[in-house]
Structure formats: structure tokens, C-alpha cells
Amino acid sequence: MKRVAIVEPVRTAVGAFGGTLRPLPAEDLAAKVLAALVERTSIDPALIDDVVIAQSYANSEAPCIGRWAALNAGLPIEVPGFQVDRRCGGGLQAVATAAMMVQTGVADVVIAGGVESMSNIEHYTTTARWGSRSGNQVLYDRLDRGRARSQPAWRFGEISGMIETAENLAKRYGITREEADVYAASSHRRAAAAQRSGSFDDEIVNVEVPQRRSEPLQFSHDEGVRPDTTASALSGLRPIMPDGTVTAGNAAQQNDAAAACLVVAEDQLDRLNLTPIGWFEGWAAAGCDPATMGIGPVGAVRKLFERTGTDFDDLDLIEINEAFAVQVLAVINEWGIPMDELSNRLNVNGSGISLGHPIGATGGRILATMLHELDRRRGRLAMETMCIGGGQGIAALFSGATS
């Protein structure tokens, strides 16, 4: 199989829920990052074989968003596109899918990425088409509904949402509220340090956001990072579930963002004058009990290591998507690695708790951050992992450009 290069992984800055990026629907966010990627790489867009974009909260405003966004970005009409959804793992799945296309020779250049505009996720009804004889019609919040219906209730019972799954892990692994808050504060501290040092500058593309009564706003700074966050301050927040550990401060944020990269066959790099930042080495996905979905990375990493002959000692960087602080701590517990042995390798620039979790875009956002950091360190191997609502995990291995 062909060797697969990752070229120019980029992302928008991550917008807060209802924040600066709210005026831009998902299809516009995705188009902006695609156009920026083409501009940065100077690739002839006619040479792009396909576009694969992840989105977890799709709707009919922009169906098959990979194709829609490609057209919206001005790519030639001959360039096809499609959409994938593995919920939280969708952005990483898009890269893995593109990589398999290149490995098997059906494509030489694929754009892979993801997008989510959680600020614009709509309410909907399932009863309006045929009407109802009497009574009210219910409008569901697609955000909440998607979390509560991540699994068939007839088989697993009712699960109220992702917070319940996190609390299940806290109980199973004996994780305390204090431990969760300490971890969450460290996520903000690391993200703030990365912002100050300019670590995100090369991966972020500027987004022009239209304003009603003024000139467009230039957006290039992650909105969710709180530099002054401390464990003590977080301890004052009320738990979301009675007697629980999860609060708004130690869980991932809801966000808006888009991310993308070029996935390219090694034998095409010189012809296209492209320089890789890393290489795709392998991936794996695994299922787990939906009630403890946060533990999903454990099974996925086990399969990945078996397939690639890799172990934790080989890794220079490790990323976990930080759906919840207790979820990260549970995964680390299951891995059996002391936290102090991971501190200089795990989520070194923050993640979902501090930078945010724009579901379909998160995999691409993490990839951009991780590979740029690996490049700065001249590291050899990095692994991205994600837990997934409904009971799954996904993991992928990447090597540095110089390895």
C-alpha cells in the first residue's frame, strides 16, 4: 500500500457557544477552512480527488456537507465530496477514511476534516408532517436529543446523556470531584500557555465573520480558554447531577469550528510541491458499553497497538479529547500509567475542556495541534484518541515528518 502523508493541517480558532462564530453556519465555516487550505498549499484544486468532511449534527440546510462545502469554497464542480459521522470521532475518522483511499490507490489527494456549528444546531419536531389529532407538538433540542438517543433504549435502558456516562466512570474508578477539577484547571493552564507562546499561530486560519452594523470581524483566537482558572475556583461550581463530579468547569465546552488537511500519496508530494508535516501510520476503532462511553479509547488503543506493534513508551505525544475530566482520568487509570509519567506528553496544549469540543471538527483540531507540536519537538510518534457517544473509541497513530 502507498504511504500516506499529512499536509498542512489547519483549523479555525474555536468559537464559544453562541459566541463570535455564531453568524456562520457549518457550511460556511467548512468552506472557509477548505479555501484557506487550498491557498496555503497552492495546490491546483482540480487535482483534489475527493473531499471528506465529518459533521455530527447534520441537517438539510447543507446535506452531504463534504460536497456542499467544496462547492461553497469554490472548488471545481468535478471535485466530489461526502460526509462521515462517528460523532466525537468523526473528524479523525475523516482522516482515516481519506488515508485508506490513498493507501489503496483510488485517490492521490484528498481533503479530510470536520466541522460543527453547535451554536446553530436547531430544534425540530417528529410529528408535524402528518399533524396530530390533539394536544401539543414537541420541539426537540437536537443537541440534547442526540446525546440521549446515542443508543437503543430497548437494549441498554435510558441514558440521560453524556454526563451520566461520565458519572458512571467516576463511580467505577473512584475519581473524586477534586481530582477532576485539578485536571480541568491544568487543561486551561496549558492552553493559555500555548496561546501566549504562539504555539497555535501556524495551525489557525483567520476567519472573517460578518457583523450586522460594522465591518467584518477577524477571528483567530480560541474563545474558551480561561487563563485564570484554578482548581479552587472550579470547586465552587455546582455539579450538574446531584452529588456528582461533573460541572460546567470540568467538562468539554460546546463550540463552533472547522478543521482540514490534505491527505496525499507519498509518490505525489514532489510533483505537487507539497511538504508533509507527518505520516499516517494506522488507526483502529472499538466499541464499549454506551453507559461508559468515555472509556472507549482503551479498546481502540489496544487494537491500534496490536496492529502497529507500538507501545506507550514509543510515543512522544498522546491526545485524549477531554470530553470530561473524569473520562480522561478513567482512561489513564485503565492504561495503568502514572500521571506524572504522562504529564509532558498528554494533551500538552490543552484540549476539549479548555479549547473546546466542536464535535465533528475536534478530530481535525486535535490533529493540527498535535502534529504542529510534534514538529516543534522533532518527535517521532504521536497518537490521537477519542471517546465517542454511543459507546465507541477511536485511535490513530502518526509519525513526524522527519521520522
C-alpha positions in Angstrom: 0.0 0.0 0.0 1.0 3.6 -0.6 2.5 5.6 2.2 0.2 8.5 3.3 1.4 12.0 4.1 -0.5 14.6 6.1 0.0 18.1 4.7 -0.8 21.4 6.2 -3.4 20.5 8.9 -5.2 23.7 9.7 -8.2 24.9 11.8 -10.2 27.9 12.6 -10.0 29.2 16.1 -12.6 27.6 18.3 -15.6 29.8 18.9 -17.6 29.7 22.2 -21.2 28.5 22.1 -23.3 31.5 20.9 -20.0 33.4 20.5 -18.2 35.1 17.7 -18.7 32.4 15.1 -22.4 32.1 15.6 -23.3 34.1 12.4 -21.5 31.4 10.3 -23.4 28.2 9.7 -21.5 25.0 9.4 -21.4 25.0 5.6 -19.7 28.5 5.6 -17.2 27.5 8.4 -16.2 24.4 6.4 -15.9 26.4 3.2 -13.6 28.9 4.8 -11.2 26.3 6.1 -11.2 24.5 2.8 -10.4 27.7 0.9 -7.6 28.5 3.3 -6.1 25.1 2.9 -6.0 25.3 -0.8 -4.5 28.8 -0.6 -1.8 27.7 1.9 -0.7 24.7 -0.1 -1.0 26.3 -3.5 -2.4 23.1 -4.8 -4.4 23.2 -8.1 -7.9 22.4 -6.8 -8.6 20.4 -9.9 -6.1 17.8 -8.6 -8.1 17.1 -5.5 -9.7 13.7 -5.9 -12.3 13.9 -3.1 -13.4 15.9 0.0 -14.5 14.0 3.1 -15.9 16.1 6.0 -17.2 15.0 9.3 -20.3 16.5 10.9 -22.2 15.1 13.8 -25.2 17.4 13.8 -26.1 17.4 10.1 -29.3 18.8 8.7 -30.9 19.6 5.3 -29.6 23.1 5.2 -26.4 21.7 3.8 -26.8 18.0 3.1 -23.7 15.9 2.3 -21.6 18.7 3.7 -18.4 17.5 2.1 -19.8 18.1 -1.3 -21.7 21.2 -0.2 -18.7 22.8 1.4 -16.4 22.0 -1.6 -18.8 23.8 -3.9 -19.2 26.6 -1.3 -15.4 27.1 -1.2 -15.3 27.5 -5.0 -13.6 24.1 -5.8 -14.2 22.9 -9.3 -17.6 21.1 -9.8 -15.7 18.0 -10.8 -14.3 17.6 -7.3 -16.7 15.3 -5.4 -17.3 15.2 -1.7 -19.1 13.2 1.1 -19.8 13.2 4.7 -18.9 10.9 7.6 -20.3 10.7 11.1 -18.7 8.8 14.0 -19.9 11.5 16.4 -17.0 12.8 18.5 -14.6 10.7 16.5 -15.9 11.9 13.1 -13.0 14.3 12.3 -10.4 11.6 12.9 -12.5 9.1 11.0 -12.5 11.5 8.0 -8.7 11.5 8.0 -8.5 7.7 8.4 -11.1 7.2 5.6 -9.1 9.6 3.3 -5.9 7.7 4.2 -7.4 4.4 3.2 -8.5 5.9 -0.1 -4.9 7.0 -0.7 -3.3 3.7 0.5 -5.4 1.7 -1.8 -4.8 3.9 -4.8 -8.3 5.1 -5.5 -7.1 8.7 -4.8 -3.9 10.6 -4.7 -5.0 13.8 -2.9 -8.0 14.0 -0.5 -9.1 16.9 1.7 -10.2 15.5 5.1 -11.6 17.4 8.0 -14.7 18.2 10.0 -17.0 21.0 11.1 -19.6 21.8 13.7 -21.6 24.9 14.4 -23.1 23.9 17.7 -24.5 27.5 18.0 -26.7 26.9 15.0 -28.0 23.4 15.8 -31.7 23.6 15.5 -34.8 22.4 17.4 -37.0 20.0 15.5 -40.2 18.0 15.7 -41.0 14.5 14.6 -44.8 14.9 14.5 -45.5 18.0 12.3 -45.5 16.3 8.9 -48.7 14.4 9.4 -50.1 16.5 12.2 -51.6 15.4 15.5 -55.3 14.9 16.4 -55.0 16.9 19.5 -52.5 18.2 22.1 -49.1 19.8 21.7 -46.3 19.1 19.3 -42.9 18.8 20.9 -39.8 20.7 19.7 -36.7 18.7 20.5 -33.3 20.3 21.0 -31.1 18.3 18.6 -28.1 18.8 20.9 -29.7 17.2 23.9 -31.7 14.7 21.9 -28.7 13.4 20.1 -26.9 12.7 23.4 -29.9 11.0 25.0 -30.5 8.8 21.9 -27.0 7.7 21.3 -28.0 4.0 21.9 -31.2 1.9 21.6 -33.1 2.1 24.9 -34.6 -1.3 24.4 -31.1 -2.8 24.8 -29.3 -0.5 27.2 -32.1 1.3 29.0 -32.5 5.0 29.2 -29.3 7.0 29.5 -29.9 10.7 30.1 -26.9 11.8 28.2 -23.1 12.0 28.2 -22.9 13.5 31.7 -24.5 10.3 33.1 -21.8 8.2 31.3 -19.1 10.4 32.9 -20.5 10.0 36.4 -20.6 6.2 35.8 -16.9 6.3 35.2 -16.3 8.4 38.2 -18.0 5.9 40.4 -16.4 2.9 38.8 -12.8 4.2 39.1 -13.3 6.2 42.3 -12.5 9.5 40.8 -13.2 12.5 43.0 -14.5 15.9 42.2 -11.3 17.4 43.4 -9.2 15.3 41.0 -11.5 16.3 38.2 -11.1 20.0 39.0 -7.4 19.7 39.3 -7.2 18.1 35.9 -9.5 20.7 34.3 -7.5 23.6 35.7 -4.4 22.1 34.2 -6.0 21.9 30.8 -6.8 25.7 30.9 -3.3 26.4 32.1 -1.7 24.5 29.3 -3.9 26.0 26.6 -3.3 29.5 28.0 0.5 28.9 27.9 0.2 27.7 24.3 -1.7 30.8 23.3 0.8 33.1 24.9 3.8 31.4 23.3 2.2 31.4 19.8 2.0 27.6 19.6 -1.3 27.8 17.8 -0.4 30.5 15.3 0.7 28.3 12.5 -2.3 26.0 12.6 -5.1 28.6 12.9 -6.5 30.3 9.8 -8.2 33.6 10.1 -12.0 33.7 9.7 -13.8 36.8 8.6 -17.1 37.0 10.5 -19.8 39.3 9.1 -21.3 41.8 11.6 -24.7 43.5 11.3 -23.7 47.1 11.8 -20.0 47.2 11.3 -17.1 45.9 9.3 -16.4 42.1 9.4 -14.6 40.8 12.5 -11.3 39.0 12.0 -11.4 35.9 14.2 -8.2 33.9 15.0 -8.2 33.4 18.8 -9.7 30.4 20.7 -12.5 31.8 22.8 -12.9 29.2 25.5 -9.5 29.4 27.2 -9.7 30.8 30.7 -6.1 31.6 31.8 -7.0 32.4 35.4 -8.8 29.1 36.1 -7.8 27.3 39.2 -9.0 24.1 40.9 -10.1 26.2 43.8 -12.3 28.4 41.6 -13.8 25.3 39.9 -14.6 23.7 43.2 -17.3 26.4 43.7 -19.3 25.3 40.7 -22.5 23.3 41.2 -22.4 19.7 39.9 -24.8 19.1 37.0 -26.2 15.9 38.5 -27.0 15.7 42.3 -23.9 14.6 44.3 -22.0 14.3 41.0 -18.4 15.2 40.0 -19.2 16.8 36.6 -19.6 20.5 36.4 -19.6 23.1 33.6 -16.0 23.7 34.5 -14.5 20.2 34.2 -16.4 19.1 31.1 -15.9 19.9 27.5 -17.4 23.0 26.1 -19.9 23.3 23.2 -18.3 25.1 20.3 -18.1 26.1 16.7 -15.1 25.4 14.5 -13.8 23.7 11.3 -10.5 21.9 10.5 -9.0 20.3 7.5 -5.8 18.9 6.0 -4.5 17.4 2.8 -4.1 13.6 2.8 -1.6 12.8 0.0 0.2 9.8 -1.5 3.9 9.9 -0.9 4.8 9.5 -4.5 2.8 12.6 -5.4 4.5 15.0 -3.0 7.3 16.2 -5.2 5.1 16.5 -8.3 2.7 18.7 -6.3 5.4 20.6 -4.5 3.9 19.6 -1.1 5.8 19.2 2.2 4.3 16.8 4.8 4.2 17.6 8.5 3.6 14.0 9.3 2.7 10.5 8.1 -0.4 8.4 8.8 0.7 5.1 10.4 -2.6 3.3 11.3 -5.9 3.5 13.1 -8.4 1.4 15.0 -11.9 1.8 16.4 -13.6 -0.3 19.1 -17.0 -0.4 20.8 -17.7 -0.3 24.5 -20.8 -0.1 26.8 -22.7 3.1 25.9 -23.2 3.7 29.6 -19.4 4.2 30.0 -18.6 5.6 26.6 -15.7 7.6 27.9 -13.6 4.5 28.3 -13.7 3.9 24.5 -10.1 4.9 23.8 -8.8 2.0 25.9 -10.1 -0.7 23.5 -9.2 1.4 20.4 -5.7 1.9 21.6 -5.3 -1.8 22.4 -6.3 -2.7 18.8 -4.1 0.0 17.4 -1.0 -1.2 19.3 -1.7 -4.8 18.2 -1.8 -3.8 14.6 1.2 -1.4 14.6 3.5 -3.1 17.1 3.6 0.2 19.1 3.5 0.8 22.8 3.2 3.8 25.1 6.9 4.0 25.5 7.2 4.7 21.8 5.0 7.8 21.9 6.2 11.4 22.1 2.7 12.8 22.3 -0.7 11.5 23.3 -4.0 13.2 22.9 -7.3 12.3 24.6 -10.3 14.5 23.5 -11.2 15.6 27.1 -15.0 15.1 26.9 -14.8 15.2 30.7 -12.0 15.4 33.2 -13.2 12.2 34.8 -13.2 10.5 31.4 -9.6 11.3 30.8 -8.6 10.2 34.3 -10.6 6.9 33.9 -8.7 6.1 30.6 -5.4 6.8 32.2 -6.3 4.6 35.2 -7.2 1.8 32.8 -3.9 2.3 30.9 -2.1 1.9 34.2 0.4 4.7 33.6 1.1 7.2 36.5 0.0 10.7 35.6 3.5 12.1 36.3 4.9 9.8 33.6 2.4 11.3 31.1 2.5 15.0 32.1 4.9 16.1 29.4 3.3 14.0 26.7 -0.5 14.1 27.3 -2.7 17.0 26.0 0.3 19.3 26.4 -1.6 22.3 24.8 -5.0 21.6 26.4 -8.0 20.0 24.8 -11.8 19.9 25.0 -12.1 21.3 28.5 -10.1 24.4 27.6 -10.0 24.7 23.8 -13.5 23.3 23.3 -15.1 20.3 21.6 -16.8 21.3 18.3 -17.8 17.6 17.8 -17.2 16.9 14.1 -14.3 19.3 13.9 -12.5 18.1 17.1 -10.6 15.3 15.4 -9.1 17.7 12.9 -8.5 20.3 15.5 -6.5 17.8 17.7 -4.6 16.6 14.6 -3.5 20.1 13.7 -2.4 20.9 17.2 -0.7 17.6 17.8 1.3 17.4 14.5 2.5 21.0 14.8 3.7 20.2 18.4 5.3 17.0 17.2 7.1 19.0 14.5 8.3 21.6 17.0 9.7 18.8 19.2 11.2 16.9 16.3 9.3 13.9 17.7 8.9 10.5 16.2 5.4 9.3 17.0 2.1 10.8 18.2 -1.3 9.2 19.0 -4.7 10.7 18.9 -7.6 9.1 20.8 -11.2 10.0 21.3 -14.2 8.7 23.2 -17.4 8.6 21.3 -21.1 8.9 22.4 -23.0 5.7 22.0 -20.1 3.6 23.2 -17.0 3.7 20.9 -13.4 4.8 20.9 -11.1 5.6 18.0 -7.3 6.0 17.9 -4.8 6.8 15.2 -1.0 6.8 15.0 1.1 9.4 13.2 4.8 9.8 12.7 6.7 13.0 12.4 7.8 14.3 9.0 11.5 13.6 9.7 10.9 10.1 11.1 
